[in-house]
């Protein structure tokens, strides 16, 4: 397994709106919260309670998982990409 993805070298996406964001060619493996954020959708089978639209995740938090899609209710995050096969 390559360590490149663990340092964001596969890229990422700054998300500041309430549109759905789906990575192409992989999944988001980490979400870094820039300004306090609430999630409408953060699809990961292992994390519950994240996408209730009401729980504010504080700025500076990092959430690890395997996210196929992210939709914010408020705030801003950087979602880091893990490409398939890495």
C-alpha positions as CSV (number, residue, x, y, z in Angstrom):
1,X,0.0,0.0,0.0
2,X,1.3,3.4,-1.0
3,X,1.6,6.1,1.7
4,X,1.0,8.8,-0.9
5,X,-2.8,9.0,-0.2
6,X,-2.2,9.5,3.6
7,X,-0.6,12.8,2.9
8,X,-3.2,14.1,0.4
9,X,-1.0,13.6,-2.6
10,X,-4.0,12.1,-4.6
11,X,-5.6,15.5,-4.3
12,X,-8.6,16.8,-2.5
13,X,-11.6,19.1,-2.9
14,X,-12.5,22.2,-0.9
15,X,-16.3,22.0,-0.3
16,X,-18.0,25.3,0.7
17,X,-21.5,24.8,-0.7
18,X,-24.5,22.5,-0.1
19,X,-24.2,20.6,-3.4
20,X,-23.5,16.8,-3.5
21,X,-19.8,16.1,-4.0
22,X,-18.8,12.7,-5.3
23,X,-15.2,11.8,-6.0
24,X,-14.2,10.5,-9.5
25,X,-12.1,7.4,-9.6
26,X,-12.0,6.7,-5.8
27,X,-13.4,7.7,-2.5
28,X,-12.8,10.5,0.0
29,X,-10.8,9.0,2.9
30,X,-10.5,12.0,5.2
31,X,-12.4,15.2,5.8
32,X,-10.7,18.1,7.4
33,X,-13.1,20.7,8.8
34,X,-12.1,24.2,7.9
35,X,-15.1,26.1,9.5
36,X,-17.6,24.3,11.8
37,X,-19.6,22.0,9.5
38,X,-22.8,20.1,9.6
39,X,-23.4,17.3,7.1
40,X,-26.6,16.4,5.2
41,X,-24.9,13.4,3.6
42,X,-21.6,11.8,4.4
43,X,-21.9,8.2,3.2
44,X,-19.7,5.9,5.1
45,X,-21.0,2.6,6.4
46,X,-19.0,2.7,9.6
47,X,-19.9,6.2,11.0
48,X,-23.3,6.9,12.4
49,X,-24.8,10.2,13.5
50,X,-22.6,12.3,11.2
51,X,-25.2,13.2,8.7
52,X,-28.1,14.3,10.8
53,X,-27.8,17.9,9.5
54,X,-27.7,19.3,13.1
55,X,-24.5,18.1,14.7
56,X,-21.8,20.7,14.2
57,X,-18.3,19.3,13.8
58,X,-15.8,21.9,15.0
59,X,-13.2,23.5,12.9
60,X,-9.9,21.7,13.1
61,X,-11.5,18.2,13.3
62,X,-10.4,15.4,11.0
63,X,-12.8,12.6,10.2
64,X,-11.4,9.4,8.6
65,X,-13.5,6.9,6.7
66,X,-14.5,5.8,3.2
67,X,-16.8,8.5,1.9
68,X,-18.6,8.0,-1.4
69,X,-20.4,11.3,-1.3
70,X,-20.4,14.4,0.9
71,X,-23.1,17.1,1.1
72,X,-22.8,19.9,3.7
73,X,-25.7,21.7,5.4
74,X,-23.3,24.4,6.5
75,X,-19.6,25.2,7.0
76,X,-16.6,24.2,4.8
77,X,-14.3,21.2,4.6
78,X,-11.4,19.8,2.6
79,X,-12.2,16.2,1.4
80,X,-9.1,14.2,0.6
81,X,-9.1,11.7,-2.3
82,X,-8.0,8.1,-2.2
83,X,-7.7,6.7,-5.7
84,X,-8.9,3.2,-6.5
85,X,-6.0,0.8,-6.4
86,X,-3.9,2.7,-3.9
